[in-house]
């Protein structure tokens, strides 16, 4: 079979399953992006670089090389601001959330170590664990009993020199629920495991200054590392790892995803410095976000439409792939940008609409969407 025939056969199979994907532009009112606080609409005046005085470019739009070869001072400033925000010893900027998760896990976890990972963790977590080849225990979603079963059995037979890790998200992006982090951390401590938390979908949205669930719960000293993205609620490119100074030094020296990747442009660093003070001060935006989520969920419940979770990510499970596509299409015709989420992003038989509520959605718009969604589901 030729290569083109092999690809065509694979794509035809996806089409037959109703799982073929294509890149489509934004259409209608945004209920699909992760722009939870509405910062994606912001614009920032990037401060002029020193070169501007010499008549050259005012801002630098290329990272030019790896951080180790041509580090730009703006990133040290950004990382210091981020560490202070989280009350952590250090922060280290990466190019994306996927890179941060994969880079962190594939660097700190060694073959022979044992890792317990929630079954609903992001694909970047799974990829990081695939690369480092640990002994892996996938526990049922948010199931503390199942997690303890794994920890207890592993702790009893722990080989000398091997580490135990527990990896979870704080807010799960496809289920709209939060991990029971205090209990997860407590179990890990009881059995000598280290905890890593992916805060991609909670950064900016929880806590007095928006620093995330881990900080809001006072768990910072009890976790090994947290991973945060800018491209969701913060509205800025990049991601970062928070942890100890020792962890940062280890990543700088061993993480291939940092060492062999061109740094983000200094212009993006200036953007981060512009965004962070606004995020910290935006308590009103966080109040609006959670109030909007509660209002929309209540409107769905009144109309008999069940939704998973309890946060601003509102998944409505429809089961059948084709049905999810059909209902999403109807809502798109009505002017809402809502997409069908199908396997492998979610387990087979749980295709769904993933509705992303934002802080700047007018309340009456949420009520109207709830009504239209209920009609579309029953059609």
C-alpha positions in Angstrom: 0.0 0.0 0.0 1.4 3.4 -0.9 1.8 6.1 1.7 -1.0 8.2 0.2 -3.3 5.2 0.2 -2.5 4.5 3.8 -3.3 8.0 4.8 -6.5 8.1 2.8 -7.6 4.8 4.3 -7.0 6.2 7.8 -8.9 9.4 7.1 -11.8 7.5 5.5 -12.0 5.5 8.6 -12.3 8.6 10.7 -15.1 9.9 8.4 -17.0 6.7 8.7 -16.8 7.0 12.5 -17.9 10.6 12.5 -14.5 11.6 13.9 -12.9 13.4 11.0 -11.7 16.9 12.0 -10.9 20.0 10.0 -9.6 23.4 10.9 -12.4 25.9 10.8 -12.3 29.7 11.5 -14.1 31.3 14.5 -17.8 31.6 13.8 -20.5 33.1 16.1 -20.3 34.0 19.8 -17.3 32.4 21.5 -18.4 29.5 23.7 -15.5 27.2 22.7 -12.2 28.9 23.5 -10.4 28.9 26.8 -10.5 32.7 27.1 -12.3 32.4 30.4 -11.7 36.0 31.6 -12.1 37.6 28.2 -8.5 38.8 28.0 -8.2 37.5 24.5 -9.6 40.8 23.3 -7.1 43.0 25.1 -4.3 44.8 23.3 -1.1 45.9 24.9 1.4 48.6 24.1 4.7 46.8 24.1 7.5 48.9 25.7 10.1 50.1 23.3 13.4 48.2 23.4 16.7 50.0 23.8 17.5 49.4 20.2 14.8 51.9 19.2 17.0 54.8 20.1 19.4 53.8 17.4 16.6 53.8 14.8 16.2 50.0 14.7 13.2 47.9 15.5 11.3 49.0 18.6 10.5 45.4 19.6 12.2 42.1 19.0 9.9 39.5 17.5 12.4 36.6 17.5 13.8 34.6 20.3 16.9 34.0 18.1 18.1 31.0 19.9 17.7 28.7 23.0 17.6 30.5 26.4 21.0 29.0 27.1 22.6 30.5 24.1 20.9 33.9 23.9 18.8 34.5 27.0 17.0 37.8 27.1 16.8 39.7 30.4 13.0 40.2 30.1 12.5 36.5 30.8 14.3 36.6 34.1 12.0 39.5 35.1 8.9 37.6 34.0 9.9 34.5 35.9 10.6 36.5 39.0 7.1 38.1 38.8 5.5 34.7 38.3 7.4 33.1 41.2 6.3 35.9 43.5 2.7 35.6 42.3 2.6 32.0 43.3 4.7 32.2 46.4 7.1 29.7 44.8 10.9 29.7 44.9 11.1 29.8 41.1 9.3 29.8 37.8 10.7 28.7 34.4 9.0 29.8 31.1 8.4 27.3 28.3 6.9 27.7 24.9 3.5 26.0 25.5 1.5 24.0 28.0 2.1 20.8 26.1 5.8 21.4 26.0 5.8 22.3 29.7 4.0 19.1 30.8 6.0 16.8 28.5 9.3 18.5 29.3 8.8 18.5 33.1 7.6 14.9 33.3 10.2 13.4 30.9 13.0 15.2 32.8 12.1 14.6 36.5 10.6 11.1 36.1 13.1 8.3 35.4 12.6 4.7 34.1 11.8 2.6 37.0 10.0 5.4 38.9 6.3 4.9 39.6 3.7 7.4 38.5 -0.1 7.5 39.4 -1.9 9.5 36.7 -5.6 10.4 36.7 -7.3 8.7 33.7 -8.6 12.1 32.5 -5.2 13.9 32.5 -4.3 15.9 29.4 -2.6 14.2 26.4 0.6 16.2 27.2 0.8 14.3 30.5 0.4 11.0 28.8 3.0 11.9 26.3 5.5 13.0 28.9 5.1 9.7 30.7 5.4 7.7 27.5 8.8 9.4 26.8 10.2 8.7 30.3 8.9 5.1 30.5 8.0 4.8 34.2 5.9 2.1 35.8 2.5 3.7 35.3 -0.7 3.4 37.4 -3.7 5.1 35.8 -6.3 5.6 38.5 -10.0 6.2 37.9 -11.0 9.8 37.6 -10.9 11.5 41.0 -11.2 8.1 42.7 -9.3 8.5 45.9 -9.8 4.8 46.9 -8.3 3.6 43.6 -5.4 6.0 44.0 -4.7 4.8 47.5 -4.9 1.1 46.4 -2.1 1.9 43.9 0.0 3.9 46.4 -0.3 1.3 49.1 0.7 -1.6 46.9 3.6 0.3 45.4 4.9 1.7 48.7 5.0 -1.8 50.1 7.3 -3.0 47.3 9.2 0.3 46.5 12.6 -0.5 45.1 15.5 1.4 46.6 16.2 4.7 44.9 13.0 4.8 43.0 10.6 7.7 43.3 6.7 7.8 43.5 4.7 10.6 41.8 1.1 11.5 41.6 0.0 13.7 38.6 -3.4 15.3 38.3 -5.0 18.4 36.8 -6.6 20.9 39.2 -9.5 21.6 36.8 -10.2 19.0 34.2 -10.8 20.6 30.8 -13.2 18.0 29.4 -15.2 17.2 32.5 -15.5 20.6 34.2 -14.7 19.3 37.6 -11.8 19.8 40.1 -9.5 17.3 41.6 -9.9 16.7 45.4 -6.4 18.2 45.8 -6.1 18.3 49.6 -7.0 14.6 49.8 -4.7 13.7 46.9 -1.8 15.5 48.5 -2.6 13.9 51.9 -2.5 10.4 50.3 0.7 11.2 48.5 2.4 12.3 51.7 1.2 9.3 53.6 2.9 7.0 51.1 6.0 9.1 50.2 4.9 10.3 46.7 5.6 13.6 45.1 2.7 15.6 43.6 2.6 17.4 40.2 -0.4 19.5 39.3 -1.4 20.8 35.9 -3.1 24.2 36.5 -3.7 25.0 32.8 -7.4 25.6 33.1 -7.4 27.2 36.6 -4.6 29.8 36.3 -6.1 33.3 36.5 -9.4 32.0 37.7 -9.0 30.9 41.4 -7.6 32.6 44.4 -7.6 36.3 45.6 -5.1 37.2 42.8 -5.9 34.4 40.4 -2.8 32.3 40.9 -4.7 29.0 40.8 -6.3 26.3 42.9 -3.1 25.0 44.5 -2.3 28.5 46.0 -5.9 29.1 46.9 -5.9 25.9 48.9 -2.6 26.7 50.6 -0.9 23.6 49.1 2.1 25.3 47.5 4.6 24.0 50.0 3.3 20.4 49.7 3.5 19.9 45.9 6.6 19.3 43.8 5.6 21.4 40.9 2.7 23.1 39.1 2.3 23.8 35.4 0.5 26.9 34.2 -0.4 28.2 30.7 -0.8 31.7 29.5 -2.7 31.0 26.4 -6.0 30.2 28.2 -7.4 32.5 30.8 -4.4 34.9 30.8 -4.6 35.6 27.1 -0.8 35.5 26.4 1.5 33.0 24.7 3.7 30.6 26.7 3.6 28.4 29.8 5.7 27.9 32.8 6.6 25.5 35.6 6.6 26.6 39.3 8.6 24.9 41.9 11.9 25.0 43.9 15.1 26.6 42.8 16.6 23.1 42.7 13.9 22.0 40.3 14.5 25.0 38.1 18.3 24.3 38.0 17.6 20.7 37.1 15.3 21.6 34.3 17.7 24.2 32.9 20.4 21.6 32.7 18.5 18.5 31.7 15.2 19.4 30.0 15.6 18.9 26.3 12.4 20.9 25.7 14.1 24.0 27.0 17.7 23.4 25.9 16.9 22.6 22.3 14.0 25.1 21.7 14.3 28.7 20.5 13.1 31.0 23.2 9.9 32.9 23.0 10.4 36.4 21.6 11.2 39.3 24.0 8.1 41.0 22.8 6.0 38.2 24.3 7.9 38.7 27.6 6.9 42.4 27.6 3.3 41.2 27.0 3.5 39.0 30.1 4.7 41.9 32.2 1.8 44.0 30.9 -0.8 41.2 31.6 0.2 40.1 35.1 -0.7 43.2 37.1 -4.1 43.3 35.4 -4.8 39.6 36.1 -3.9 40.0 39.8 -6.1 43.0 40.2 -9.1 41.5 38.3 -11.1 40.1 41.2 -14.3 41.4 39.6 -13.6 39.3 36.5 -13.2 36.2 38.6 -16.4 36.9 40.4 -18.2 37.4 37.1 -16.8 34.2 35.7 -17.9 32.0 38.5 -21.3 33.8 38.7 -21.9 33.3 35.0 -21.0 29.6 35.3 -23.4 29.1 38.2 -26.2 31.0 36.3 -25.7 29.0 33.1 -25.6 25.7 35.0 -28.8 26.6 36.8 -30.5 27.5 33.5 -29.6 24.2 32.0 -30.8 22.3 35.1 -34.2 24.2 35.0 -34.6 22.9 31.4 -33.6 19.3 32.3 -30.2 19.3 30.6 -27.6 17.6 32.7 -24.0 18.9 32.7 -20.8 17.5 34.2 -18.7 19.3 36.8 -19.3 22.5 38.6 -17.0 25.1 36.9 -17.0 27.4 33.9 -16.2 24.5 31.6 -19.7 23.0 31.1 -19.7 19.6 29.3 -23.0 18.3 28.1 -22.6 14.6 27.2 -24.6 13.4 24.2 -22.9 10.0 23.8 -23.1 9.3 20.1 -20.5 11.1 17.9 -22.9 11.9 15.1 -25.5 13.3 17.6 -22.9 15.6 19.1 -21.9 16.9 15.7 -25.5 17.4 14.8 -26.4 19.4 17.9 -23.3 21.5 17.7 -24.2 22.3 14.1 -27.6 23.4 15.1 -26.2 25.8 17.7 -23.7 27.1 15.2 -26.6 27.9 12.9 -28.1 30.0 15.7 -24.9 32.0 16.1 -23.0 30.2 18.9 -19.5 28.9 18.3 -19.8 25.5 20.1 -17.9 22.5 18.9 -18.5 18.7 19.3 -15.8 17.0 21.3 -15.3 13.3 20.2 -12.9 10.5 20.9 -9.9 10.4 21.4 -10.3 13.7 23.2 -12.9 12.0 25.4 -13.7 8.3 26.1 -15.7 6.4 23.4 -19.5 6.8 23.9 -19.1 10.1 25.7 -19.1 12.6 22.8 -20.2 16.0 24.1 -20.5 19.7 23.8 -17.8 21.5 25.8 -19.3 24.9 26.5 -16.8 27.4 27.8 -18.4 30.2 29.9 -16.6 33.5 30.0 -16.6 36.4 32.5 -17.7 38.8 29.8 -20.7 36.8 28.6 -23.9 38.9 29.3 -26.2 36.9 31.7 -29.2 37.2 29.3 -27.0 35.6 26.6 -26.4 32.6 28.8 -30.1 32.2 29.5 -30.8 32.3 25.7 -28.1 29.7 25.0 -29.5 27.4 27.7 -32.9 27.6 26.0 -31.6 27.0 22.5 -29.4 24.1 23.7 -32.3 22.4 25.4 -34.3 22.6 22.2 -31.4 21.3 20.1 -30.8 18.4 22.4 -34.4 17.3 22.3 -34.8 17.8 18.5 
